[in-house]
Amino acid sequence: MKHEDTIAGRMARWFDARHDHGPFAAGPEGRRLARLAIADTLGCLNAGRMDETVRHVAAVAGAPGPAWLVTGGSVDPAMAAMVNGTAAHALDYDDNFAPGMSHASAVIVPALLAVCDMGRPGRDLVDAYLVALQAQAFVGAGVGQGHYAAGWHGTSTVGSVGTAAGVAFLLGGDTEALRRALTLACSFASGTKGQFGTPAKPFHAGLAARNAVEAARLALQGLEGSPVAFEGPQGFAEMFQGPSTPGYDAGVIDATTRHVIETAGVVPKLHPCCGSTHFIIDAISDIRAERALPVDEISAIEVRVGIANRRNLPYACPEDEMQARFSMNYCVAVALRKGALTLDDFTPSSVRLQREDPLLARLNMTSWSAAEEAAAGEDTRLPHQVRLHLGSGEVIAAERCFPRGDLRDPFPDAAMRAKFLACCGHAPWAEAVHDWLLDLDAAADLRRCAPLFGRSDAPR
């Protein structure tokens, strides 16, 4: 089989401008969504810069180099991607990407910035982001939701592989270089969801960003993986795909004409906690919008979610802020009491105080059965349901099939702007940097993002 006819070859060819695909398949709305995602990720990265996990990772970043660190200084691009990717995911405030089963942007943006000359125009960064995101979608499609349900963390498997294509693209790689980057990156894929609720979980994003940089740089030097690394014997699909997933289909890749950012999108967060809690939190918000909620009268809380979501949330009574982000009990109790969750709810002191709320013990979480999920099909997400039982006997119920922030229910621009400013501590430069990021396609260079990294390199 010719290299260009393999799955990696078909993916790489999709990003060739001569085929009118790649970043060029995204229209004005797609590029706007990409700019929003980049801005949101940089805000999350800045907010996570002082997290203890990030400090641990930064301590091993090594000798000085050209790539900026969010913790200060500069190092080799691969190590900068590792530290900055960890920071972007440290608070679990970054976006979700269903086609890749990943926190896509927390891997993509740090990896791209690590290798990018800050004198390059902003449009180049947007182009490369769109390449990496579509590549994650292609990689994720071949292994399906069963990959995630089995316990693999898509951020560090699918995210790592797809992002390598975007890095290779930004570094000027041709179609062959992108193909090699994708095949090499298959050997870097790792990371299990058993790490959720521990510092290793945000490190997965940093690890994936580092791996993407290393795979792309090696590919540009000519290092070759198996041409059939995705579809061949003992390849990515055979090792990682779910039981009901047909595997990779070159025809599907070739037939894709619209960019995934316009069809599925990325989903930003306004709740700084695991996405598996968000449908229920949003359903509670829906109830609040319709009626007053007598929280002190709630005697029992029933929650039903997907199997994978239930498994993502093992901490009924969290011991610390990392576990609290993966506790349905904690997140629902705070949402019921306060109407929203903020970064301040995930500090050691807040968790110690709020974990004593009796509402935590009143929540019972179940999931749909395997048979019910199989009957619905892999492409259909069953609703997440909440039932609030009051002492009077009344039951208040609501359900959600998708979270707020989805393309079907986007956040207002003002809410995303407020999130960015809060992530930057309302620094005096934050508003100007946010507005500049939303117009990134027109930016002459990337130096205006310097304050996010604690630098004064921005042009006056």
MIDOTOR-146717 format. One line per field, with one value per residue (C-alpha): residue number from 0; residue in three letters; chain; y, x, z. Coordinates in steps of 0.5 Angstrom, whole numbers. Example, Ala and Ser with C-alpha at 12.3 -4.5 7.8 and 13.67 -1.06 7.14 Angstrom:
# residues 2
resi = [0/1]
resn = [ala/ser]
chain = [A/A]
y = [-9/-2]
x = [25/27]
z = [16/14]
***
This chain:
# residues 460
resi = [0/1/2/3/4/5/6/7/8/9/10/11/12/13/14/15/16/17/18/19/20/21/22/23/24/25/26/27/28/29/30/31/32/33/34/35/36/37/38/39/40/41/42/43/44/45/46/47/48/49/50/51/52/53/54/55/56/57/58/59/60/61/62/63/64/65/66/67/68/69/70/71/72/73/74/75/76/77/78/79/80/81/82/83/84/85/86/87/88/89/90/91/92/93/94/95/96/97/98/99/100/101/102/103/104/105/106/107/108/109/110/111/112/113/114/115/116/117/118/119/120/121/122/123/124/125/126/127/128/129/130/131/132/133/134/135/136/137/138/139/140/141/142/143/144/145/146/147/148/149/150/151/152/153/154/155/156/157/158/159/160/161/162/163/164/165/166/167/168/169/170/171/172/173/174/175/176/177/178/179/180/181/182/183/184/185/186/187/188/189/190/191/192/193/194/195/196/197/198/199/200/201/202/203/204/205/206/207/208/209/210/211/212/213/214/215/216/217/218/219/220/221/222/223/224/225/226/227/228/229/230/231/232/233/234/235/236/237/238/239/240/241/242/243/244/245/246/247/248/249/250/251/252/253/254/255/256/257/258/259/260/261/262/263/264/265/266/267/268/269/270/271/272/273/274/275/276/277/278/279/280/281/282/283/284/285/286/287/288/289/290/291/292/293/294/295/296/297/298/299/300/301/302/303/304/305/306/307/308/309/310/311/312/313/314/315/316/317/318/319/320/321/322/323/324/325/326/327/328/329/330/331/332/333/334/335/336/337/338/339/340/341/342/343/344/345/346/347/348/349/350/351/352/353/354/355/356/357/358/359/360/361/362/363/364/365/366/367/368/369/370/371/372/373/374/375/376/377/378/379/380/381/382/383/384/385/386/387/388/389/390/391/392/393/394/395/396/397/398/399/400/401/402/403/404/405/406/407/408/409/410/411/412/413/414/415/416/417/418/419/420/421/422/423/424/425/426/427/428/429/430/431/432/433/434/435/436/437/438/439/440/441/442/443/444/445/446/447/448/449/450/451/452/453/454/455/456/457/458/459]
resn = [met/lys/his/glu/asp/thr/ile/ala/gly/arg/met/ala/arg/trp/phe/asp/ala/arg/his/asp/his/gly/pro/phe/ala/ala/gly/pro/glu/gly/arg/arg/leu/ala/arg/leu/ala/ile/ala/asp/thr/leu/gly/cys/leu/asn/ala/gly/arg/met/asp/glu/thr/val/arg/his/val/ala/ala/val/ala/gly/ala/pro/gly/pro/ala/trp/leu/val/thr/gly/gly/ser/val/asp/pro/ala/met/ala/ala/met/val/asn/gly/thr/ala/ala/his/ala/leu/asp/tyr/asp/asp/asn/phe/ala/pro/gly/met/ser/his/ala/ser/ala/val/ile/val/pro/ala/leu/leu/ala/val/cys/asp/met/gly/arg/pro/gly/arg/asp/leu/val/asp/ala/tyr/leu/val/ala/leu/gln/ala/gln/ala/phe/val/gly/ala/gly/val/gly/gln/gly/his/tyr/ala/ala/gly/trp/his/gly/thr/ser/thr/val/gly/ser/val/gly/thr/ala/ala/gly/val/ala/phe/leu/leu/gly/gly/asp/thr/glu/ala/leu/arg/arg/ala/leu/thr/leu/ala/cys/ser/phe/ala/ser/gly/thr/lys/gly/gln/phe/gly/thr/pro/ala/lys/pro/phe/his/ala/gly/leu/ala/ala/arg/asn/ala/val/glu/ala/ala/arg/leu/ala/leu/gln/gly/leu/glu/gly/ser/pro/val/ala/phe/glu/gly/pro/gln/gly/phe/ala/glu/met/phe/gln/gly/pro/ser/thr/pro/gly/tyr/asp/ala/gly/val/ile/asp/ala/thr/thr/arg/his/val/ile/glu/thr/ala/gly/val/val/pro/lys/leu/his/pro/cys/cys/gly/ser/thr/his/phe/ile/ile/asp/ala/ile/ser/asp/ile/arg/ala/glu/arg/ala/leu/pro/val/asp/glu/ile/ser/ala/ile/glu/val/arg/val/gly/ile/ala/asn/arg/arg/asn/leu/pro/tyr/ala/cys/pro/glu/asp/glu/met/gln/ala/arg/phe/ser/met/asn/tyr/cys/val/ala/val/ala/leu/arg/lys/gly/ala/leu/thr/leu/asp/asp/phe/thr/pro/ser/ser/val/arg/leu/gln/arg/glu/asp/pro/leu/leu/ala/arg/leu/asn/met/thr/ser/trp/ser/ala/ala/glu/glu/ala/ala/ala/gly/glu/asp/thr/arg/leu/pro/his/gln/val/arg/leu/his/leu/gly/ser/gly/glu/val/ile/ala/ala/glu/arg/cys/phe/pro/arg/gly/asp/leu/arg/asp/pro/phe/pro/asp/ala/ala/met/arg/ala/lys/phe/leu/ala/cys/cys/gly/his/ala/pro/trp/ala/glu/ala/val/his/asp/trp/leu/leu/asp/leu/asp/ala/ala/ala/asp/leu/arg/arg/cys/ala/pro/leu/phe/gly/arg/ser/asp/ala/pro/arg]
chain = [A/A/A/A/A/A/A/A/A/A/A/A/A/A/A/A/A/A/A/A/A/A/A/A/A/A/A/A/A/A/A/A/A/A/A/A/A/A/A/A/A/A/A/A/A/A/A/A/A/A/A/A/A/A/A/A/A/A/A/A/A/A/A/A/A/A/A/A/A/A/A/A/A/A/A/A/A/A/A/A/A/A/A/A/A/A/A/A/A/A/A/A/A/A/A/A/A/A/A/A/A/A/A/A/A/A/A/A/A/A/A/A/A/A/A/A/A/A/A/A/A/A/A/A/A/A/A/A/A/A/A/A/A/A/A/A/A/A/A/A/A/A/A/A/A/A/A/A/A/A/A/A/A/A/A/A/A/A/A/A/A/A/A/A/A/A/A/A/A/A/A/A/A/A/A/A/A/A/A/A/A/A/A/A/A/A/A/A/A/A/A/A/A/A/A/A/A/A/A/A/A/A/A/A/A/A/A/A/A/A/A/A/A/A/A/A/A/A/A/A/A/A/A/A/A/A/A/A/A/A/A/A/A/A/A/A/A/A/A/A/A/A/A/A/A/A/A/A/A/A/A/A/A/A/A/A/A/A/A/A/A/A/A/A/A/A/A/A/A/A/A/A/A/A/A/A/A/A/A/A/A/A/A/A/A/A/A/A/A/A/A/A/A/A/A/A/A/A/A/A/A/A/A/A/A/A/A/A/A/A/A/A/A/A/A/A/A/A/A/A/A/A/A/A/A/A/A/A/A/A/A/A/A/A/A/A/A/A/A/A/A/A/A/A/A/A/A/A/A/A/A/A/A/A/A/A/A/A/A/A/A/A/A/A/A/A/A/A/A/A/A/A/A/A/A/A/A/A/A/A/A/A/A/A/A/A/A/A/A/A/A/A/A/A/A/A/A/A/A/A/A/A/A/A/A/A/A/A/A/A/A/A/A/A/A/A/A/A/A/A/A/A/A/A/A/A/A/A/A/A/A/A/A/A/A/A/A/A/A/A/A/A/A/A/A/A/A/A/A/A/A/A/A/A/A/A/A/A/A/A]
y = [0/7/11/16/11/9/12/17/19/20/24/28/29/32/38/40/46/44/39/45/42/43/50/52/48/52/59/65/62/56/61/65/59/57/64/64/57/59/65/61/56/62/64/57/57/63/61/54/57/57/50/45/40/45/47/40/39/46/44/38/43/43/48/55/55/59/57/61/58/60/60/64/63/59/52/47/47/40/42/48/44/40/45/50/44/42/49/49/43/44/47/43/49/48/46/39/36/30/27/26/25/30/36/38/45/44/40/44/51/50/45/50/56/52/51/58/64/69/74/70/72/70/67/62/60/59/55/50/50/48/42/39/39/36/31/29/28/23/20/19/17/10/8/11/12/5/7/12/8/2/7/11/18/21/27/24/18/22/29/27/24/29/35/32/34/41/42/39/44/50/48/48/40/38/32/27/30/30/23/21/25/22/15/16/20/13/10/16/15/13/15/12/15/11/18/22/26/26/31/26/27/35/32/28/34/37/30/30/37/35/28/32/37/31/27/33/35/28/27/33/30/24/19/14/10/4/7/3/5/6/1/-5/-11/-9/-2/4/1/-6/-4/2/1/0/-6/-3/1/-1/2/7/9/12/14/18/22/23/25/30/37/41/42/39/46/48/41/39/44/45/46/51/51/55/50/49/41/35/35/29/33/39/36/35/42/45/41/44/51/50/48/55/59/56/56/57/52/50/47/46/42/37/30/26/27/22/22/18/19/15/9/12/19/15/12/18/21/16/21/21/25/28/29/35/40/35/30/35/36/29/28/29/29/35/39/38/40/47/48/47/52/57/57/56/53/58/57/59/53/48/51/46/51/51/43/42/47/45/37/37/39/34/34/30/24/25/24/17/16/11/10/7/0/-3/-6/1/5/-1/0/7/6/9/16/17/20/18/24/25/26/29/28/32/29/34/33/35/29/33/31/36/33/35/32/34/31/36/41/49/52/47/49/48/53/57/61/69/73/77/70/68/75/75/68/70/76/72/67/73/76/82/84/91/88/82/86/88/82/78/83/82/74/75/78/74/72/80/80/82/77/74/78/81/74/76/78/71/68/74/77/84/83/85/91/98]
x = [0/3/4/-1/-7/-6/-10/-4/-3/-11/-11/-5/-7/-13/-9/-6/-8/-8/-14/-18/-19/-15/-16/-18/-25/-27/-31/-31/-35/-30/-24/-28/-30/-22/-20/-25/-22/-15/-17/-21/-15/-10/-14/-14/-7/-6/-10/-7/0/1/-2/2/2/5/10/12/13/16/22/24/23/31/36/34/31/27/20/16/14/8/11/17/23/24/26/26/20/18/19/15/9/9/9/4/0/-1/-2/-8/-11/-9/-16/-20/-23/-21/-26/-28/-28/-33/-30/-23/-26/-21/-19/-17/-15/-11/-6/-6/-5/1/4/3/6/12/14/12/16/13/14/9/3/-3/-7/-1/-3/-11/-9/-5/-10/-15/-11/-9/-17/-19/-14/-16/-23/-20/-16/-22/-27/-23/-23/-30/-33/-31/-24/-26/-31/-25/-21/-17/-16/-17/-13/-7/-8/-12/-10/-3/-3/-8/-4/3/0/-2/5/8/4/6/13/13/12/9/4/9/12/5/4/10/8/2/5/10/5/2/8/7/-1/-2/-6/-11/-17/-15/-11/-17/-18/-10/-5/-3/-9/-8/-1/-4/-5/2/5/1/3/10/9/6/12/17/13/13/20/23/18/21/28/25/24/19/14/10/6/0/1/-7/-10/-5/-4/-2/-4/-7/-14/-13/-10/-15/-22/-28/-32/-37/-33/-31/-24/-21/-25/-21/-27/-30/-24/-24/-31/-31/-32/-34/-29/-31/-30/-37/-40/-39/-35/-31/-35/-32/-33/-36/-36/-29/-30/-30/-35/-38/-42/-44/-50/-53/-51/-54/-60/-60/-59/-65/-70/-67/-69/-76/-78/-75/-71/-72/-65/-66/-72/-69/-69/-66/-62/-62/-58/-57/-51/-47/-43/-37/-39/-40/-34/-30/-33/-31/-31/-37/-34/-27/-21/-18/-19/-17/-22/-27/-27/-29/-34/-42/-44/-39/-41/-48/-49/-45/-49/-55/-53/-50/-53/-46/-39/-33/-25/-26/-30/-24/-19/-17/-20/-27/-27/-26/-32/-37/-35/-39/-45/-51/-53/-47/-50/-56/-54/-55/-51/-53/-52/-56/-54/-50/-56/-59/-53/-52/-59/-58/-52/-45/-47/-53/-52/-57/-59/-57/-62/-63/-69/-70/-74/-77/-79/-86/-86/-86/-80/-77/-74/-70/-65/-60/-57/-52/-48/-49/-43/-45/-46/-53/-53/-47/-45/-46/-39/-40/-39/-33/-30/-31/-28/-22/-21/-22/-17/-12/-14/-17/-10/-9/-7/-13/-18/-13/-10/-17/-20/-13/-14/-21/-18/-12/-13/-11/-5/2/5/4/8/2/1/7/3/0/7/9/13/14/16/9/10/8]
z = [0/-2/4/2/2/9/15/17/9/8/15/13/6/9/11/5/2/-5/-3/0/7/13/17/10/11/17/15/19/24/25/26/31/35/34/37/43/44/44/49/54/54/55/61/64/63/67/72/73/74/81/82/86/81/76/80/81/74/73/77/72/66/65/62/59/52/47/49/55/61/65/71/69/65/58/57/51/47/49/56/56/53/58/64/60/58/66/68/62/65/73/75/70/67/60/54/53/46/45/38/41/48/50/53/46/47/54/49/43/45/50/44/39/43/45/38/35/34/37/31/27/25/29/23/23/30/29/22/26/32/27/24/31/33/26/27/34/31/26/31/36/31/29/37/39/45/47/48/53/57/57/62/57/58/51/53/53/48/42/44/44/37/34/36/33/26/28/31/25/21/25/24/16/15/8/8/9/15/18/16/20/26/26/26/31/36/36/40/45/47/54/60/64/68/74/75/76/82/83/80/75/71/69/68/62/58/59/58/51/49/50/46/41/40/40/35/31/31/30/24/21/22/18/23/21/24/21/15/18/25/26/22/22/26/33/31/35/33/34/41/43/39/43/42/38/33/26/26/21/15/9/6/12/12/5/5/11/8/14/20/26/30/26/26/34/36/43/49/54/62/67/72/74/75/71/65/68/73/68/65/72/75/68/70/77/73/69/75/78/72/73/80/87/90/97/98/106/104/100/103/97/91/85/79/73/68/63/65/64/67/74/74/73/79/85/91/95/100/97/102/98/92/87/89/90/82/81/86/84/91/92/86/86/94/92/86/90/96/91/85/81/82/82/83/90/91/90/95/101/106/102/101/108/110/104/105/111/108/109/102/100/104/101/94/90/83/79/71/65/64/59/55/55/52/47/45/44/40/41/37/42/49/54/58/65/70/77/82/88/93/98/105/103/98/92/87/82/76/70/65/60/54/53/57/57/52/47/40/41/48/47/53/52/50/56/61/57/58/65/66/62/67/73/71/70/77/73/72/68/62/62/58/52/52/51/46/42/42/40/34/33/26/24/29/26/31/38/43/46/50/54/60/61/62/66/61/59/52/49/44/46]
***
